Amino acid sequence: MRPEHCVTRNHIEVFHNRVLPSGPQRIRFRTLVYGSLVPVVVWTSIAGALFVVVSPIAPMVLCGFFVLLIALGFGLRRRRKHSVRCSFYGALGAVLAGSLDGF
């Protein structure tokens, strides 16, 4: 896969249009997380509330579920011959973007 096609853009555009460069470029991890700030804050708040209300086990289960989804997305992208960086960024971005689609 060519590097200019190997970027995670769609989920970032949903939340912050100003964050992205004008054309296809390599995106740094900081930009990926900044573009996904809304889902990160929402899920961190949910994990904190679960810790306080239920028990310390509940946020661990939630984090384990996210890690499982990221690992699954990473494996599927590696199978389609994406680079390791593209696979990780794409898997993380897809999980964060897809996690708030129901809201």
C-alpha positions as YAML, in Angstrom:
chain: A
units: angstrom
residues:
- id: 1
  name: MET
  ca: [0.00, 0.00, 0.00]
- id: 2
  name: ARG
  ca: [1.32, 3.43, -0.87]
- id: 3
  name: PRO
  ca: [2.00, 5.78, 2.09]
- id: 4
  name: GLU
  ca: [-0.26, 8.56, 0.79]
- id: 5
  name: HIS
  ca: [-3.23, 6.17, 0.88]
- id: 6
  name: CYS
  ca: [-2.30, 4.79, 4.27]
- id: 7
  name: VAL
  ca: [-3.78, 7.39, 6.62]
- id: 8
  name: THR
  ca: [-6.70, 7.52, 8.99]
- id: 9
  name: ARG
  ca: [-8.86, 10.48, 8.03]
- id: 10
  name: ASN
  ca: [-12.57, 9.73, 8.24]
- id: 11
  name: HIS
  ca: [-13.04, 9.55, 11.99]
- id: 12
  name: ILE
  ca: [-10.97, 12.69, 12.54]
- id: 13
  name: GLU
  ca: [-13.07, 14.68, 10.06]
- id: 14
  name: VAL
  ca: [-16.19, 13.78, 12.03]
- id: 15
  name: PHE
  ca: [-14.95, 15.59, 15.13]
- id: 16
  name: HIS
  ca: [-12.37, 18.22, 14.09]
- id: 17
  name: ASN
  ca: [-12.20, 19.45, 10.51]
- id: 18
  name: ARG
  ca: [-9.36, 21.90, 11.27]
- id: 19
  name: VAL
  ca: [-7.00, 19.23, 12.57]
- id: 20
  name: LEU
  ca: [-6.26, 17.54, 9.26]
- id: 21
  name: PRO
  ca: [-3.73, 18.63, 6.68]
- id: 22
  name: SER
  ca: [-5.07, 19.74, 3.30]
- id: 23
  name: GLY
  ca: [-4.08, 16.58, 1.42]
- id: 24
  name: PRO
  ca: [-3.11, 13.00, 2.14]
- id: 25
  name: GLN
  ca: [-0.09, 13.04, 4.43]
- id: 26
  name: ARG
  ca: [1.24, 10.83, 7.17]
- id: 27
  name: ILE
  ca: [-0.62, 11.55, 10.37]
- id: 28
  name: ARG
  ca: [1.22, 11.53, 13.68]
- id: 29
  name: PHE
  ca: [-0.18, 9.72, 16.71]
- id: 30
  name: ARG
  ca: [-0.78, 13.03, 18.49]
- id: 31
  name: THR
  ca: [-3.00, 14.19, 15.62]
- id: 32
  name: LEU
  ca: [-4.90, 10.91, 15.68]
- id: 33
  name: VAL
  ca: [-5.62, 11.24, 19.41]
- id: 34
  name: TYR
  ca: [-6.44, 14.95, 19.13]
- id: 35
  name: GLY
  ca: [-8.91, 14.23, 16.35]
- id: 36
  name: SER
  ca: [-10.47, 11.51, 18.49]
- id: 37
  name: LEU
  ca: [-10.64, 13.59, 21.64]
- id: 38
  name: VAL
  ca: [-14.43, 13.41, 22.01]
- id: 39
  name: PRO
  ca: [-14.63, 9.58, 22.14]
- id: 40
  name: VAL
  ca: [-11.56, 9.39, 24.38]
- id: 41
  name: VAL
  ca: [-13.12, 11.80, 26.89]
- id: 42
  name: VAL
  ca: [-16.51, 10.07, 26.75]
- id: 43
  name: TRP
  ca: [-15.11, 6.58, 27.31]
- id: 44
  name: THR
  ca: [-12.70, 7.76, 30.00]
- id: 45
  name: SER
  ca: [-15.64, 9.34, 31.82]
- id: 46
  name: ILE
  ca: [-17.68, 6.14, 31.50]
- id: 47
  name: ALA
  ca: [-14.76, 4.07, 32.83]
- id: 48
  name: GLY
  ca: [-14.35, 6.47, 35.76]
- id: 49
  name: ALA
  ca: [-18.04, 6.31, 36.58]
- id: 50
  name: LEU
  ca: [-17.98, 2.51, 36.43]
- id: 51
  name: PHE
  ca: [-15.01, 2.49, 38.80]
- id: 52
  name: VAL
  ca: [-16.86, 4.63, 41.33]
- id: 53
  name: VAL
  ca: [-20.33, 3.10, 41.00]
- id: 54
  name: VAL
  ca: [-19.72, -0.58, 40.29]
- id: 55
  name: SER
  ca: [-16.19, -1.75, 41.11]
- id: 56
  name: PRO
  ca: [-12.61, -1.56, 39.85]
- id: 57
  name: ILE
  ca: [-13.25, -4.67, 37.74]
- id: 58
  name: ALA
  ca: [-15.81, -2.98, 35.45]
- id: 59
  name: PRO
  ca: [-13.41, -0.47, 33.81]
- id: 60
  name: MET
  ca: [-10.87, -3.25, 33.36]
- id: 61
  name: VAL
  ca: [-13.47, -5.27, 31.45]
- id: 62
  name: LEU
  ca: [-14.31, -2.19, 29.34]
- id: 63
  name: CYS
  ca: [-10.62, -1.58, 28.54]
- id: 64
  name: GLY
  ca: [-10.14, -5.27, 27.73]
- id: 65
  name: PHE
  ca: [-13.05, -5.07, 25.28]
- id: 66
  name: PHE
  ca: [-11.45, -2.05, 23.57]
- id: 67
  name: VAL
  ca: [-8.07, -3.80, 23.39]
- id: 68
  name: LEU
  ca: [-9.75, -6.86, 21.86]
- id: 69
  name: LEU
  ca: [-11.46, -4.73, 19.20]
- id: 70
  name: ILE
  ca: [-8.23, -2.86, 18.41]
- id: 71
  name: ALA
  ca: [-6.31, -6.15, 18.11]
- id: 72
  name: LEU
  ca: [-8.98, -7.57, 15.80]
- id: 73
  name: GLY
  ca: [-8.89, -4.45, 13.58]
- id: 74
  name: PHE
  ca: [-5.09, -4.51, 13.56]
- id: 75
  name: GLY
  ca: [-5.05, -8.15, 12.47]
- id: 76
  name: LEU
  ca: [-7.57, -7.57, 9.70]
- id: 77
  name: ARG
  ca: [-5.59, -4.61, 8.35]
- id: 78
  name: ARG
  ca: [-2.29, -6.52, 8.48]
- id: 79
  name: ARG
  ca: [-3.92, -9.33, 6.53]
- id: 80
  name: ARG
  ca: [-4.78, -6.80, 3.79]
- id: 81
  name: LYS
  ca: [-1.07, -5.86, 3.59]
- id: 82
  name: HIS
  ca: [-1.21, -2.50, 5.39]
- id: 83
  name: SER
  ca: [1.92, -1.34, 7.20]
- id: 84
  name: VAL
  ca: [2.17, -1.83, 10.97]
- id: 85
  name: ARG
  ca: [1.75, 1.90, 11.59]
- id: 86
  name: CYS
  ca: [-1.24, 2.18, 9.27]
- id: 87
  name: SER
  ca: [-2.81, -0.92, 10.81]
- id: 88
  name: PHE
  ca: [-2.48, 0.40, 14.36]
- id: 89
  name: TYR
  ca: [-3.70, 3.90, 13.53]
- id: 90
  name: GLY
  ca: [-6.57, 2.56, 11.44]
- id: 91
  name: ALA
  ca: [-7.65, 0.06, 14.10]
- id: 92
  name: LEU
  ca: [-7.51, 2.64, 16.88]
- id: 93
  name: GLY
  ca: [-9.32, 5.25, 14.80]
- id: 94
  name: ALA
  ca: [-12.01, 2.82, 13.70]
- id: 95
  name: VAL
  ca: [-12.71, 1.64, 17.25]
- id: 96
  name: LEU
  ca: [-12.91, 5.19, 18.58]
- id: 97
  name: ALA
  ca: [-15.07, 6.43, 15.70]
- id: 98
  name: GLY
  ca: [-17.35, 3.42, 15.71]
- id: 99
  name: SER
  ca: [-17.81, 3.44, 19.47]
- id: 100
  name: LEU
  ca: [-19.88, 6.64, 19.38]
- id: 101
  name: ASP
  ca: [-21.92, 5.91, 16.27]
- id: 102
  name: GLY
  ca: [-24.83, 4.67, 18.36]
- id: 103
  name: PHE
  ca: [-25.11, 7.90, 20.30]
...
